[in-house]
C-alpha cells in the first residue's frame, strides 16, 4: 500500500524508518483515521529541536488540519505538536477557550513563548508517554508570539490551563518531554 510520508523528514541521516502520517485513504481532513502518534521518551523525533517554518504552503495547512482534527476527536487530547507526528518543524495545536462554544483548536506556527507570572506545580500527561503522569512546574501565564497558517504574525496572552498547554507543546518543539522536566514537591 502506498503511504503519505512527511517530506520534511531527512530519511538519509536517520537511523530509524520514515515516519508515516497516514495512508492515501486516510488523507488529512477526511476524518477516516487518526494519525500515528510517536511514543517513547527515546524516540529520535521527540528528542530534537525542530526547525522554523519559513514557507507557508498547502503542506503546513494539511498538518494543521491533521492536528486540529485529532485533538477535537479525542477527549484525552488537549494539544499536539508536529514532532509527535514525526514532522520536525515548529508548530503545535492546542484547545483554547472559544468565543462562542467551549474550547476550539488553534494552531501556532513557529511560536516563541515568554513565561510570565508565578510558578505552579501540576500533574501532566502526554500522548507520547501513554499511561505516565508527572508533576511539572510551569509559569501560570505566557505571551506567545507566533504566525498563523499564512505567515501573519500575532501575539496572544494565555493564562491558566491554556498557558500550560502552550508550554507543554512548546517543549516538544525543543526536544523536551515532561519526563525530563518533572519537579517533585517536597
Phi, psi and omega in degrees: 000134178289144182230151178273115184247140181300123179285347182280341187278126182274093185292328185294330184259007183250147182270003180235164184293163178301151179272125181262120179282311181192163176273167183303330179277004178236043185294153182308135176086353182279337181073011183282334180200154176276149175291161176280128178267130177289136181233159177102130184293346182256006179293130184304324181293334183269358184239022181234148172290143181265158179265155181292150174273126180244342178245122183259087184246188181297331180296319179298318178296318178299317178299318179298318179299316178302310184293315181294318177297321181298310184288337177280331180279332185257122180293331182276000182252123176246355178189161177204145179246156182300323179297337177291344176257004181084018180250104188277059176234162184275091182200136173213161175235138175225158172279128176238167180296122179280153179288328184245308184243120169030238182250147179226151179284148177219134181254135180245122180254132181047054183284150171236122183254130176245113181291147177217162174080183180287163176267155180213138175269133176212154176283134177229150171242176181209138178299332180275353176232066186302134177082356180255144175225145182223148174274119187234132178268125178219160174290153182279343183223158173205155170252129181247122172259124186208174174242152175271189184290351179253001180091002178290140182267139181219164173232135180223136177257123180242151175216163178065222184296333180288324175293317180300318178298316180296316178299316182300309181291324176298324177300321179301326182292340178257010179079018180255144177235162182299335181294339176248017176240000187296148180218105185283142176285144176273000000 
